[in-house]
Amino acid sequence: MTSLVETAARIRVSSDCVVRQIKGETVLLHLTRGTYYGLDATGTVLWHLLEDGTATRFDGLITTVAERYGRATDEIAPDILSFLEDLRAHDLITLETGSA
């Protein structure tokens, strides 16, 4: 079954989320929930790609990260999907449907 993340026309950073660097770690804070979420180095790269608009679709994120790290897209896709689904479950990203 295809995930909503995979088919979203655009993945956006939630307006309820702020990002900070604390002691070398990227931390996302959900302002409404008052919860925080820590990112590792790869998660930070993905977050910045979404935040600055470099890649806003699932396929674009996979391609960009694969090229950056010299990996096959089918090798990294499951991990990126899992990461995005986790962000979505914590309301840190929003998905737009419809055409790109």
Secondary structure, DSSP 4 states (H G I P E B T S, - for coil): ---HHHH-SEEEE-TTEEEEEETTEEEEEETTTTEEEEE-HHHHHHHHHHHTTS--SHHHHHHHHHHHHT--HHHHHHHHHHHHHHHHHTTSEEEE-S--
